[in-house]
């Protein structure tokens, strides 16, 4: 399995999980696309900078046989799937957990009344 295949599976699973979480969340706040896109850009820039530093310092390396060959700095393209997946999945998870907590708090208030 190549790094690209692994990254594609991880990214696909994150998208599916985000869609399921969004559908399961009643009255979920709509994901603010601009905020998520800004977070994704920030994560991509940070990944490019810090992966380049870590690869340049020799902390790790990738087998060229399993890479596509496209790099941003020294970071291979496949490394960028993980911050993108985080920017997709984590806001959906956060919204789902907030909605569950709000529903639990509302039930507790009704039970106390």
N, C-alpha and C positions, 0 to 999 in steps of 0.2 A: 504494500500500500504506500502510495506517495504522500508527501506532506499535504499536497493540494487536495487529495481525496479525503484525508483525515479532516482537514479544515472545512471542506465542503459538507461533510457529514455533521460536524459540530455546528456549523452555521445553520444548516437546514434544521437540525433538532432544536436550535434556539428559536428559529422563526416559528416552527410548529408549536413549541411550548408557549411562545408569546401570544400566538393567535388563540390557542386554547384558553390560556389564562384570561385574555381579554373577553372571550365569549362567556366564560364562567363567572365573570365579575358582573353582578347586577349593578346597573347604573354606574358603571366605572367611569371615572373621569377620563375624558378623551386624552390620549397621549398628545402632549404638546410636541408636535413634529419639529418645530424650530429648536426647542430645548434639547430634544434627543439628537438632532443633527449636529448641534453645537457640541454636545458631549462626545459624539462619535468623532468629530473632527479633532477635538482636543485629545482623545484617546489615541487616534491614529498618529498625530504629531508626537505625542509622548512615546508611543511604541517605536516610531522611526528613530527618535533621538536615543532612547535608552537601549534599544536592541543594537543600534550601531555602536554605541559605547561598549556594551558588553561583548559583542562579537570582536571588536577591535582590540579589546583587552585580553581576549583569549579565554573568556569564561566558558564559552561553548561555541560549537560550530555545527554546520549542517552538512550532510552528505550531498554533494552536488548531483548524485545520481537520482535523488528523490525530489529535487526541486524543479520548478518551472524555469527558473533562471532570471526572472524579473526581480530586481531589488530596488528598494528605496533606501538610500544610504547603503549600509551593509545588511540591512534587514531584508530577508526574502519576503516576497509578496504573500506567501502563505501565513506568515506571522500576523497579518493584519485581520484575519478572520476572527480572531479571538476578541479583540476590542470592539469590533463591529457587532459580534454576537452579544457581548455584554451590553452595548448601547441599545440593542433591540430587546433583549430578554429582561434586563433588570427593571426598567420602568414598568413593564407589564406586571412583573412579579410584585413590585412595590404597590401598584394600584390595586392589585388583587388583595394583598395583605391589608392595605388600608381599608378597603371596602369590608373585608371580613371583620376587622376590628370595630369599625363603625356600626356594623350590624349587631355585633356582640354587645357593644355598649348600649345600643338602643334597646335590645332585649332586656338588659340588666336594669335600665331605667324604667321600663314598663313593668318589670317584676317588682321593683321597689315601690311603685305607685299604687 
